[in-house]
Amino acid sequence: ALSGTDVIIRTRGETGTGDGDITFDKGGDLNYNGTGTTRRLTLDAAGDITFEAGSRIYDETPNSQDSLNVVLLAGGVVTLEGGVVGGQAAALITTQGGDFVVGDPDNSIVPTGFTNNGTVNTTGGQNQDGGDITLYTSGALTSTGFTANGGAAGSNTIGRAAGTVTLDAGTGITLTGPVTATGSPGDHGYVSGAGGAVLM
């Protein structure tokens, strides 16, 4: 579906007896190769959003010109699970220059917590700027880190700019790994791309 249009998966405002959670299960692979650079995937949950260990949002052709904007709106918590020894790898979301957004405070949609024990990486594809990472939560934000670097420069071109990382948590931020937003070097002596701001 992403090859032709944006995709929204929503449980907010729907009727039923469930708790409104959205779970990207351990066998879930979303490969956006070939979709272009303007597509958006929105998950809008009345409850929690969980990416189980082993799930992936990615492009099977690294450094292609494809990218994906990912928006996560939840009334509960947003979780990317870590890996399991001898089992599933940690949950993975790479956007190749697309933005990664959690929460929409302008419309009073802010999750009650965010935990990332997997990977969130918005580094640009070949000759593409890095995407922005923007997270809002009314509770705690815990993460192994975030990456928003500029993509590799094309032949005889300047480096690409990194994205901006904005982390806004109501009850504290805990980072157990680095937050990087570094512009890429230019090719054959061309100037490097601008570094991105990290705002907390």
C-alpha positions in Angstrom: 0.0 0.0 0.0 2.8 2.4 0.8 3.9 2.3 -2.9 0.7 4.2 -3.8 -0.3 6.2 -0.8 0.3 7.0 2.9 -1.0 4.4 5.4 -2.8 5.0 8.7 -3.5 2.2 11.1 -5.9 3.4 13.8 -7.7 2.1 16.9 -8.3 5.5 18.5 -12.0 6.4 18.4 -13.1 2.9 17.3 -15.8 0.9 19.0 -15.2 -2.6 20.4 -14.2 -4.5 23.5 -10.4 -4.5 23.0 -7.9 -2.2 24.7 -6.9 -0.4 21.5 -3.3 -1.7 21.4 -1.3 -1.9 18.2 1.4 -4.6 18.1 4.0 -5.1 15.4 4.8 -8.7 16.1 8.1 -10.6 16.1 7.6 -11.8 12.5 6.6 -8.3 11.3 8.7 -7.0 8.4 7.8 -3.7 6.6 10.1 -3.2 3.7 9.5 0.2 2.1 12.0 -0.4 -0.8 10.6 1.2 -4.0 8.1 3.5 -2.3 9.9 6.8 -3.0 10.7 9.7 -0.6 7.3 11.1 0.5 5.4 8.3 2.1 4.2 8.3 5.7 3.2 5.4 8.0 1.0 6.5 11.0 0.1 4.2 13.9 -2.7 5.8 16.0 -3.5 3.7 19.0 -6.0 4.2 21.8 -3.7 2.0 24.0 -0.1 0.9 23.6 2.1 0.6 20.5 4.6 -2.3 20.8 7.3 -3.3 18.3 8.3 -6.8 19.4 11.8 -8.2 19.2 12.4 -9.4 15.7 10.2 -6.8 14.0 11.6 -4.4 11.4 10.7 -1.3 9.4 13.5 -0.9 6.9 14.6 -0.7 3.2 16.2 -3.9 1.9 18.4 -1.7 -0.3 20.5 0.4 2.1 21.4 3.9 0.8 18.7 3.8 -1.8 16.7 7.0 -2.6 13.6 5.6 -0.7 12.7 6.9 2.7 9.7 6.6 5.1 8.2 9.0 7.7 7.0 7.1 10.8 4.5 8.7 13.1 3.4 6.9 16.4 0.4 8.3 18.3 -0.6 6.4 21.5 -2.8 6.8 24.5 -0.6 4.4 26.4 3.1 3.6 26.1 5.3 3.1 23.0 7.9 0.3 23.3 10.6 -1.1 21.0 11.7 -4.4 22.5 15.3 -5.4 22.9 16.8 -8.6 21.5 16.5 -12.1 23.1 19.7 -14.1 23.6 19.6 -17.0 21.2 16.4 -15.7 19.7 15.0 -12.6 18.1 17.0 -9.5 17.3 16.0 -6.1 18.8 13.2 -4.2 17.1 14.5 -2.0 14.3 13.1 1.2 12.7 15.2 2.8 10.0 13.8 5.6 7.8 16.7 6.6 5.5 16.0 10.3 5.9 12.4 10.1 6.9 11.2 11.7 10.1 10.4 9.6 13.2 7.8 11.3 15.4 6.2 10.1 18.6 3.2 12.1 20.0 1.3 15.2 18.9 1.0 17.6 21.7 -0.8 20.2 19.6 -3.7 17.8 19.5 -3.2 16.5 23.0 -2.0 13.1 21.9 1.0 12.2 24.0 2.0 8.7 25.1 2.4 8.0 28.8 5.8 6.6 28.3 8.5 5.7 25.7 11.0 2.8 25.9 13.5 2.0 23.2 15.6 -1.1 23.7 15.9 -1.6 20.0 17.2 0.8 17.2 15.8 4.1 15.9 17.9 5.4 13.0 16.9 8.2 10.6 20.3 8.5 8.9 19.8 9.6 5.3 20.2 7.3 2.3 22.7 8.0 -0.4 23.0 11.8 -0.9 20.0 12.4 1.5 19.8 14.5 4.6 19.1 12.7 7.9 15.5 12.7 9.2 14.4 14.5 12.4 13.6 12.5 15.5 10.9 14.1 17.7 9.5 12.4 20.8 7.0 13.7 23.3 5.8 11.7 26.4 4.0 12.7 29.5 6.0 10.1 31.5 9.5 8.7 31.3 11.6 8.3 28.2 14.2 5.6 28.2 16.4 4.7 25.2 19.5 2.9 24.1 20.2 6.0 21.9 19.2 7.5 18.6 20.9 8.1 15.3 20.1 10.9 12.8 23.2 11.3 10.7 23.5 12.7 7.2 23.6 10.2 4.4 26.8 9.5 2.4 27.5 12.3 -0.1 27.1 11.6 -3.8 30.0 11.8 -6.3 31.7 15.2 -6.2 29.0 16.7 -3.9 28.8 18.3 -0.5 28.1 16.2 2.6 24.5 15.8 3.8 23.1 17.5 6.9 22.0 15.5 10.0 18.5 15.6 11.4 17.5 17.3 14.6 16.8 15.2 17.7 14.1 16.6 20.1 13.3 14.6 23.3 10.6 16.0 25.6 9.6 13.8 28.6 7.4 14.7 31.5 9.2 12.7 34.2 12.8 12.3 33.0 15.0 11.0 30.2 17.4 8.1 30.6 19.8 7.3 27.8 22.0 4.2 27.9 23.7 4.8 24.6 24.7 7.8 22.4 22.5 10.2 20.5 24.3 11.1 17.2 23.4 13.7 14.7 26.5 14.2 12.5 26.7 15.6 9.0 28.4 13.4 6.5 31.8 14.3 4.9 31.8 15.8 1.4 33.1 13.8 -1.5 36.6 14.7 -2.9 37.2 17.6 -0.7 33.7 19.2 -0.8 32.4 20.6 2.5 30.8 18.4 5.1 27.1 18.5 5.9 25.9 20.4 8.9 25.5 18.6 12.2 22.1 18.4 13.8 20.9 19.8 17.1 20.1 17.6 20.0 17.4 19.2 22.2 16.3 17.8 25.6 
